[in-house]
Amino acid sequence: MKLKKIRNFRKNLRKFERLVFLQQTHCCQAVTVAQCHLLLEIEELGKTTTQELADKLLLDKSTLSRTVDSLVKIGLLKRLDNPEDRRFTPLTLTAEGKVTCDSINQENDELYQKVFSRIKPKTYDEIISSFEQMVQLFLNEKRSTCSSGEIK
């Protein structure tokens, strides 16, 4: 691929990143974008550990622990007892955390439905598939440069 096309793609990607960040900042229901991403990942997983989240979100465990602590402190996340191994404390959403996730999902679903309504229906799958492919290619690239191979 020509360098000019790659740079144009990167330019549009930067614009897209800024727009998505601004949208997430607005739609994250009074939590930070990092907290929002963490809540939605836990919602999807149900019950998880900090290590599993760090692997999924491509974050350092110590960085993630601070975000987890902040969500526990404001009552959106709770740590469950694990008498078998106290090093691995399962995490789950509280009732308030579930309500927050529902609000985040509803607001974002409405926005993305509005955006997709402006696209021809036959191109939805193509756009989604292409985006998923790009994400997977970047994950594969990250895996090849990561010595631990822990990224999923």
PyRosetta script that sets phi, psi and omega in degrees:
from pyrosetta import init, pose_from_sequence

init()
pose = pose_from_sequence("MKLKKIRNFRKNLRKFERLVFLQQTHCCQAVTVAQCHLLLEIEELGKTTTQELADKLLLDKSTLSRTVDSLVKIGLLKRLDNPEDRRFTPLTLTAEGKVTCDSINQENDELYQKVFSRIKPKTYDEIISSFEQMVQLFLNEKRSTCSSGEIK")
pose.set_psi(1, 143.0)
pose.set_omega(1, -178.4)
pose.set_phi(2, -70.7)
pose.set_psi(2, 145.1)
pose.set_omega(2, -179.3)
pose.set_phi(3, -58.1)
pose.set_psi(3, -36.9)
pose.set_omega(3, 179.6)
pose.set_phi(4, -60.8)
pose.set_psi(4, -42.2)
pose.set_omega(4, 178.9)
pose.set_phi(5, -66.7)
pose.set_psi(5, -40.9)
pose.set_omega(5, 178.9)
pose.set_phi(6, -62.5)
pose.set_psi(6, -44.7)
pose.set_omega(6, -179.9)
pose.set_phi(7, -65.8)
pose.set_psi(7, -36.6)
pose.set_omega(7, 176.9)
pose.set_phi(8, -66.1)
pose.set_psi(8, -41.2)
pose.set_omega(8, 176.4)
pose.set_phi(9, -60.3)
pose.set_psi(9, -46.8)
pose.set_omega(9, 179.9)
pose.set_phi(10, -61.9)
pose.set_psi(10, -38.7)
pose.set_omega(10, 178.1)
pose.set_phi(11, -61.5)
pose.set_psi(11, -46.0)
pose.set_omega(11, 178.4)
pose.set_phi(12, -68.0)
pose.set_psi(12, -34.4)
pose.set_omega(12, 176.8)
pose.set_phi(13, -63.8)
pose.set_psi(13, -41.3)
pose.set_omega(13, 177.2)
pose.set_phi(14, -61.7)
pose.set_psi(14, -42.8)
pose.set_omega(14, 177.3)
pose.set_phi(15, -61.3)
pose.set_psi(15, -45.9)
pose.set_omega(15, 179.6)
pose.set_phi(16, -60.1)
pose.set_psi(16, -45.9)
pose.set_omega(16, 178.8)
pose.set_phi(17, -57.5)
pose.set_psi(17, -44.8)
pose.set_omega(17, 179.5)
pose.set_phi(18, -63.9)
pose.set_psi(18, -43.0)
pose.set_omega(18, 179.5)
pose.set_phi(19, -64.4)
pose.set_psi(19, -43.3)
pose.set_omega(19, 179.0)
pose.set_phi(20, -65.7)
pose.set_psi(20, -40.8)
pose.set_omega(20, 178.5)
pose.set_phi(21, -60.9)
pose.set_psi(21, -45.9)
pose.set_omega(21, 178.9)
pose.set_phi(22, -61.8)
pose.set_psi(22, -41.3)
pose.set_omega(22, 178.8)
pose.set_phi(23, -64.8)
pose.set_psi(23, -43.7)
pose.set_omega(23, -180.0)
pose.set_phi(24, -65.4)
pose.set_psi(24, -39.4)
pose.set_omega(24, 178.4)
pose.set_phi(25, -58.9)
pose.set_psi(25, -38.9)
pose.set_omega(25, 179.7)
pose.set_phi(26, -74.1)
pose.set_psi(26, -38.1)
pose.set_omega(26, -171.3)
pose.set_phi(27, -94.5)
pose.set_psi(27, 4.8)
pose.set_omega(27, -173.7)
pose.set_phi(28, -89.7)
pose.set_psi(28, 14.2)
pose.set_omega(28, 170.0)
pose.set_phi(29, 54.5)
pose.set_psi(29, 49.0)
pose.set_omega(29, 174.6)
pose.set_phi(30, 69.1)
pose.set_psi(30, 18.4)
pose.set_omega(30, 169.3)
pose.set_phi(31, -116.0)
pose.set_psi(31, 161.2)
pose.set_omega(31, 179.6)
pose.set_phi(32, -69.7)
pose.set_psi(32, 165.7)
pose.set_omega(32, 178.4)
pose.set_phi(33, -62.9)
pose.set_psi(33, -40.4)
pose.set_omega(33, 178.0)
pose.set_phi(34, -61.7)
pose.set_psi(34, -43.6)
pose.set_omega(34, 177.9)
pose.set_phi(35, -64.3)
pose.set_psi(35, -40.0)
pose.set_omega(35, 179.1)
pose.set_phi(36, -60.0)
pose.set_psi(36, -48.7)
pose.set_omega(36, -179.8)
pose.set_phi(37, -61.4)
pose.set_psi(37, -40.7)
pose.set_omega(37, 179.5)
pose.set_phi(38, -64.8)
pose.set_psi(38, -45.9)
pose.set_omega(38, 178.6)
pose.set_phi(39, -59.0)
pose.set_psi(39, -45.7)
pose.set_omega(39, -178.4)
pose.set_phi(40, -66.9)
pose.set_psi(40, -33.8)
pose.set_omega(40, 177.1)
pose.set_phi(41, -68.2)
pose.set_psi(41, -41.7)
pose.set_omega(41, 178.5)
pose.set_phi(42, -67.0)
pose.set_psi(42, -38.2)
pose.set_omega(42, 176.9)
pose.set_phi(43, -57.9)
pose.set_psi(43, -43.5)
pose.set_omega(43, -179.0)
pose.set_phi(44, -68.2)
pose.set_psi(44, -39.5)
pose.set_omega(44, -176.9)
pose.set_phi(45, -81.2)
pose.set_psi(45, -25.7)
pose.set_omega(45, -177.1)
pose.set_phi(46, 86.8)
pose.set_psi(46, -82.5)
pose.set_omega(46, 176.8)
pose.set_phi(47, -124.3)
pose.set_psi(47, 135.2)
pose.set_omega(47, -174.2)
pose.set_phi(48, -151.9)
pose.set_psi(48, 178.8)
pose.set_omega(48, 176.0)
pose.set_phi(49, -118.2)
pose.set_psi(49, 164.6)
pose.set_omega(49, 178.1)
pose.set_phi(50, -61.3)
pose.set_psi(50, -39.3)
pose.set_omega(50, 179.9)
pose.set_phi(51, -64.0)
pose.set_psi(51, -43.2)
pose.set_omega(51, 178.7)
pose.set_phi(52, -62.5)
pose.set_psi(52, -41.1)
pose.set_omega(52, 178.2)
pose.set_phi(53, -64.8)
pose.set_psi(53, -42.7)
pose.set_omega(53, 179.0)
pose.set_phi(54, -59.0)
pose.set_psi(54, -42.8)
pose.set_omega(54, 178.3)
pose.set_phi(55, -64.1)
pose.set_psi(55, -45.7)
pose.set_omega(55, -177.4)
pose.set_phi(56, -67.8)
pose.set_psi(56, -38.5)
pose.set_omega(56, -175.9)
pose.set_phi(57, -92.8)
pose.set_psi(57, 1.3)
pose.set_omega(57, 179.2)
pose.set_phi(58, 58.9)
pose.set_psi(58, 42.4)
pose.set_omega(58, -178.6)
pose.set_phi(59, -121.0)
pose.set_psi(59, 155.5)
pose.set_omega(59, 173.2)
pose.set_phi(60, -68.9)
pose.set_psi(60, 140.0)
pose.set_omega(60, -176.3)
pose.set_phi(61, -60.5)
pose.set_psi(61, -37.3)
pose.set_omega(61, -179.4)
pose.set_phi(62, -68.2)
pose.set_psi(62, -37.6)
pose.set_omega(62, 176.2)
pose.set_phi(63, -64.4)
pose.set_psi(63, -44.7)
pose.set_omega(63, -179.6)
pose.set_phi(64, -64.4)
pose.set_psi(64, -37.1)
pose.set_omega(64, -179.4)
pose.set_phi(65, -58.6)
pose.set_psi(65, -37.8)
pose.set_omega(65, 178.2)
pose.set_phi(66, -64.9)
pose.set_psi(66, -39.8)
pose.set_omega(66, 178.1)
pose.set_phi(67, -67.4)
pose.set_psi(67, -42.2)
pose.set_omega(67, 176.7)
pose.set_phi(68, -59.0)
pose.set_psi(68, -48.3)
pose.set_omega(68, -179.9)
pose.set_phi(69, -56.5)
pose.set_psi(69, -42.2)
pose.set_omega(69, -178.5)
pose.set_phi(70, -66.1)
pose.set_psi(70, -36.5)
pose.set_omega(70, 179.3)
pose.set_phi(71, -73.4)
pose.set_psi(71, -33.2)
pose.set_omega(71, 174.2)
pose.set_phi(72, -65.3)
pose.set_psi(72, -44.6)
pose.set_omega(72, -177.6)
pose.set_phi(73, -60.8)
pose.set_psi(73, -37.2)
pose.set_omega(73, -179.2)
pose.set_phi(74, -92.2)
pose.set_psi(74, 4.8)
pose.set_omega(74, 171.2)
pose.set_phi(75, 84.1)
pose.set_psi(75, 20.0)
pose.set_omega(75, 179.7)
pose.set_phi(76, -99.1)
pose.set_psi(76, -14.1)
pose.set_omega(76, -175.9)
pose.set_phi(77, -138.9)
pose.set_psi(77, 147.1)
pose.set_omega(77, 175.6)
pose.set_phi(78, -133.8)
pose.set_psi(78, 149.4)
pose.set_omega(78, 174.8)
pose.set_phi(79, -94.8)
pose.set_psi(79, 135.2)
pose.set_omega(79, 178.4)
pose.set_phi(80, -98.4)
pose.set_psi(80, 148.1)
pose.set_omega(80, 176.6)
pose.set_phi(81, -69.3)
pose.set_psi(81, 142.0)
pose.set_omega(81, 175.3)
pose.set_phi(82, -134.1)
pose.set_psi(82, 83.4)
pose.set_omega(82, -176.0)
pose.set_phi(83, -62.2)
pose.set_psi(83, -22.5)
pose.set_omega(83, -179.4)
pose.set_phi(84, -72.5)
pose.set_psi(84, -35.1)
pose.set_omega(84, -179.4)
pose.set_phi(85, -155.3)
pose.set_psi(85, 100.2)
pose.set_omega(85, -174.8)
pose.set_phi(86, -71.8)
pose.set_psi(86, -10.1)
pose.set_omega(86, 175.9)
pose.set_phi(87, -72.3)
pose.set_psi(87, -25.3)
pose.set_omega(87, -178.3)
pose.set_phi(88, -113.3)
pose.set_psi(88, 96.0)
pose.set_omega(88, -179.1)
pose.set_phi(89, -98.7)
pose.set_psi(89, 114.2)
pose.set_omega(89, 178.7)
pose.set_phi(90, -64.3)
pose.set_psi(90, 147.8)
pose.set_omega(90, 178.2)
pose.set_phi(91, -117.8)
pose.set_psi(91, 146.6)
pose.set_omega(91, 176.0)
pose.set_phi(92, -151.3)
pose.set_psi(92, 161.0)
pose.set_omega(92, 177.3)
pose.set_phi(93, -74.6)
pose.set_psi(93, 146.7)
pose.set_omega(93, 169.2)
pose.set_phi(94, -83.4)
pose.set_psi(94, 175.1)
pose.set_omega(94, 176.1)
pose.set_phi(95, -58.7)
pose.set_psi(95, -41.5)
pose.set_omega(95, 178.7)
pose.set_phi(96, -67.0)
pose.set_psi(96, -35.0)
pose.set_omega(96, 176.6)
pose.set_phi(97, -64.3)
pose.set_psi(97, -39.0)
pose.set_omega(97, 177.2)
pose.set_phi(98, -65.0)
pose.set_psi(98, -40.7)
pose.set_omega(98, 177.8)
pose.set_phi(99, -63.3)
pose.set_psi(99, -42.0)
pose.set_omega(99, 178.7)
pose.set_phi(100, -62.0)
pose.set_psi(100, -44.8)
pose.set_omega(100, 177.7)
pose.set_phi(101, -61.6)
pose.set_psi(101, -42.0)
pose.set_omega(101, 178.4)
pose.set_phi(102, -59.5)
pose.set_psi(102, -42.6)
pose.set_omega(102, 179.6)
pose.set_phi(103, -66.4)
pose.set_psi(103, -43.5)
pose.set_omega(103, 178.1)
pose.set_phi(104, -60.8)
pose.set_psi(104, -47.2)
pose.set_omega(104, -179.6)
pose.set_phi(105, -62.5)
pose.set_psi(105, -43.6)
pose.set_omega(105, -178.4)
pose.set_phi(106, -61.9)
pose.set_psi(106, -47.5)
pose.set_omega(106, -178.3)
pose.set_phi(107, -64.5)
pose.set_psi(107, -43.0)
pose.set_omega(107, 179.2)
pose.set_phi(108, -69.5)
pose.set_psi(108, -39.5)
pose.set_omega(108, 177.3)
pose.set_phi(109, -59.2)
pose.set_psi(109, -42.9)
pose.set_omega(109, 179.4)
pose.set_phi(110, -62.7)
pose.set_psi(110, -43.3)
pose.set_omega(110, 179.9)
pose.set_phi(111, -63.7)
pose.set_psi(111, -48.6)
pose.set_omega(111, -177.3)
pose.set_phi(112, -68.9)
pose.set_psi(112, -32.7)
pose.set_omega(112, 174.0)
pose.set_phi(113, -63.4)
pose.set_psi(113, -39.7)
pose.set_omega(113, 178.4)
pose.set_phi(114, -63.6)
pose.set_psi(114, -44.1)
pose.set_omega(114, 179.2)
pose.set_phi(115, -64.9)
pose.set_psi(115, -47.7)
pose.set_omega(115, -178.4)
pose.set_phi(116, -67.3)
pose.set_psi(116, -22.8)
pose.set_omega(116, 178.3)
pose.set_phi(117, -67.1)
pose.set_psi(117, -15.9)
pose.set_omega(117, 179.5)
pose.set_phi(118, -93.4)
pose.set_psi(118, 4.3)
pose.set_omega(118, -179.0)
pose.set_phi(119, -112.5)
pose.set_psi(119, 143.7)
pose.set_omega(119, 177.3)
pose.set_phi(120, -60.5)
pose.set_psi(120, 131.3)
pose.set_omega(120, -177.1)
pose.set_phi(121, -53.1)
pose.set_psi(121, -34.0)
pose.set_omega(121, -177.7)
pose.set_phi(122, -71.2)
pose.set_psi(122, -12.4)
pose.set_omega(122, 179.2)
pose.set_phi(123, -96.9)
pose.set_psi(123, -8.0)
pose.set_omega(123, 178.6)
pose.set_phi(124, -51.2)
pose.set_psi(124, -55.9)
pose.set_omega(124, -175.0)
pose.set_phi(125, -61.5)
pose.set_psi(125, -37.7)
pose.set_omega(125, 179.6)
pose.set_phi(126, -64.3)
pose.set_psi(126, -45.1)
pose.set_omega(126, 179.3)
pose.set_phi(127, -63.8)
pose.set_psi(127, -47.9)
pose.set_omega(127, -178.7)
pose.set_phi(128, -63.3)
pose.set_psi(128, -44.2)
pose.set_omega(128, 179.9)
pose.set_phi(129, -63.6)
pose.set_psi(129, -43.4)
pose.set_omega(129, 179.1)
pose.set_phi(130, -63.7)
pose.set_psi(130, -41.0)
pose.set_omega(130, 179.3)
pose.set_phi(131, -65.2)
pose.set_psi(131, -45.2)
pose.set_omega(131, 178.0)
pose.set_phi(132, -60.4)
pose.set_psi(132, -39.1)
pose.set_omega(132, 178.8)
pose.set_phi(133, -63.7)
pose.set_psi(133, -43.7)
pose.set_omega(133, 178.5)
pose.set_phi(134, -61.9)
pose.set_psi(134, -44.5)
pose.set_omega(134, 178.6)
pose.set_phi(135, -58.7)
pose.set_psi(135, -46.9)
pose.set_omega(135, -179.2)
pose.set_phi(136, -62.8)
pose.set_psi(136, -40.3)
pose.set_omega(136, 178.4)
pose.set_phi(137, -62.6)
pose.set_psi(137, -41.1)
pose.set_omega(137, 177.7)
pose.set_phi(138, -68.2)
pose.set_psi(138, -37.7)
pose.set_omega(138, 175.5)
pose.set_phi(139, -62.9)
pose.set_psi(139, -42.7)
pose.set_omega(139, 178.0)
pose.set_phi(140, -61.7)
pose.set_psi(140, -40.5)
pose.set_omega(140, 178.1)
pose.set_phi(141, -64.0)
pose.set_psi(141, -42.0)
pose.set_omega(141, 178.4)
pose.set_phi(142, -63.2)
pose.set_psi(142, -43.0)
pose.set_omega(142, 178.9)
pose.set_phi(143, -60.2)
pose.set_psi(143, -40.7)
pose.set_omega(143, -176.7)
pose.set_phi(144, -69.5)
pose.set_psi(144, -21.9)
pose.set_omega(144, 178.7)
pose.set_phi(145, -100.6)
pose.set_psi(145, -3.5)
pose.set_omega(145, -178.9)
pose.set_phi(146, -101.5)
pose.set_psi(146, 120.8)
pose.set_omega(146, -175.4)
pose.set_phi(147, -69.7)
pose.set_psi(147, -28.9)
pose.set_omega(147, -176.1)
pose.set_phi(148, -78.2)
pose.set_psi(148, -24.5)
pose.set_omega(148, -179.1)
pose.set_phi(149, 67.0)
pose.set_psi(149, 20.3)
pose.set_omega(149, -174.3)
pose.set_phi(150, -83.1)
pose.set_psi(150, -14.5)
pose.set_omega(150, -174.1)
pose.set_phi(151, -72.0)
pose.set_psi(151, 134.2)
pose.set_omega(151, -177.3)
pose.set_phi(152, -117.7)
pose.dump_pdb("model.pdb")
